[in-house]
């Protein structure tokens, strides 16, 4: 398992001084639909101890901490491709992980 960064995301991480990222899943529920979407958030150095027993991927100076929910839904990946996305507000995204959309109605 390794982490692939685009030039934009690498510059963003360096500029912000980010070394630890949490990879989790956001659940959005609409009528008859559930959407599971992977998301990345920055973990401050002082909060890193909260995640010591969680699965990690370390590549150089960057550590991805994978939540149990992410592993349950997406499993372990061979590569974590991180890019910089967003139009007005920039955010880190997993480029090689697509949202999972489930139809919950029996129509």
Wavefront OBJ file of the C-alpha trace (Angstrom):
o trace
v 0.000 0.000 0.000
v 1.321 3.394 -0.884
v 0.164 6.991 -1.217
v 0.244 8.807 -4.558
v 0.006 12.604 -4.442
v -0.674 15.007 -7.269
v 1.593 18.067 -7.452
v -1.292 20.229 -6.226
v -2.035 18.057 -3.197
v 1.672 17.710 -2.364
v 2.058 21.509 -2.425
v -1.085 21.953 -0.306
v 0.133 19.471 2.321
v 3.571 21.085 2.446
v 2.140 24.634 2.632
v -0.268 23.697 5.450
v 2.304 21.520 7.278
v -0.027 18.503 7.249
v 1.392 15.064 8.011
v -1.569 13.105 9.400
v -4.867 12.546 7.591
v -7.982 10.659 8.625
v -9.758 8.732 5.866
v -13.401 8.173 6.789
v -16.812 7.772 5.144
v -19.689 10.232 5.091
v -23.189 8.743 4.846
v -25.814 10.858 3.095
v -29.385 9.590 3.242
v -32.106 10.763 0.914
v -35.503 9.156 0.245
v -34.765 5.697 -1.179
v -31.019 6.421 -1.458
v -27.911 6.047 0.666
v -24.635 7.543 -0.527
v -21.323 6.505 1.005
v -18.566 8.962 0.180
v -14.945 8.764 1.319
v -13.556 11.928 2.867
v -10.218 13.120 4.182
v -9.677 15.375 7.188
v -6.548 16.739 8.802
v -5.585 15.397 12.224
v -3.697 17.818 14.440
v -0.513 16.511 16.047
v -1.953 16.862 19.552
v -4.915 14.623 18.601
v -2.895 11.792 17.010
v -2.891 9.667 20.189
v -6.654 9.123 19.826
v -5.948 7.054 16.707
v -3.029 4.899 17.851
v -4.914 1.569 17.526
v -6.374 2.263 14.089
v -5.087 0.939 10.729
v -2.477 3.250 9.188
v -0.716 3.686 5.861
v 2.615 5.495 6.190
v 4.515 6.785 3.165
v 7.390 9.146 3.885
v 6.188 12.078 5.993
v 2.497 11.378 5.389
v 0.295 9.072 7.455
v -3.225 8.057 6.462
v -5.365 6.759 9.300
v -8.150 4.519 7.978
v -11.329 4.301 10.037
v -13.089 1.001 10.612
v -16.058 2.247 8.599
v -13.847 3.085 5.597
v -12.201 -0.356 5.723
v -15.584 -2.078 6.046
v -17.032 -0.287 3.010
v -14.014 0.111 0.702
v -11.453 -2.327 2.131
v -7.703 -1.836 1.947
v -6.468 -0.311 -1.295
v -3.156 -0.956 -3.025
v -2.809 2.760 -3.670
v -4.358 5.858 -2.116
v -4.443 8.600 -4.787
v -4.803 11.978 -3.129
v -5.718 15.058 -5.128
v -6.813 18.602 -4.358
v -10.446 19.288 -5.244
v -13.146 21.836 -4.665
v -13.995 25.015 -6.528
v -13.999 27.794 -3.946
v -12.819 25.936 -0.873
v -9.984 23.509 -1.569
v -10.049 20.082 0.066
v -8.173 16.817 -0.246
v -9.979 13.976 -2.009
v -9.305 10.316 -2.743
v -9.217 10.280 -6.523
v -9.457 6.494 -6.921
v -12.476 5.950 -4.643
v -15.936 6.523 -6.101
v -19.039 7.160 -3.959
v -21.254 4.127 -3.442
v -24.931 4.782 -4.122
v -27.489 2.301 -2.809
v -31.179 2.200 -3.674
v -33.011 1.399 -0.416
v -36.529 1.240 -1.882
v -37.953 -1.908 -3.389
v -39.129 -0.234 -6.567
l 1 2 3 4 5 6 7 8 9 10 11 12 13 14 15 16 17 18 19 20 21 22 23 24 25 26 27 28 29 30 31 32 33 34 35 36 37 38 39 40 41 42 43 44 45 46 47 48 49 50 51 52 53 54 55 56 57 58 59 60 61 62 63 64 65 66 67 68 69 70 71 72 73 74 75 76 77 78 79 80 81 82 83 84 85 86 87 88 89 90 91 92 93 94 95 96 97 98 99 100 101 102 103 104 105 106 107
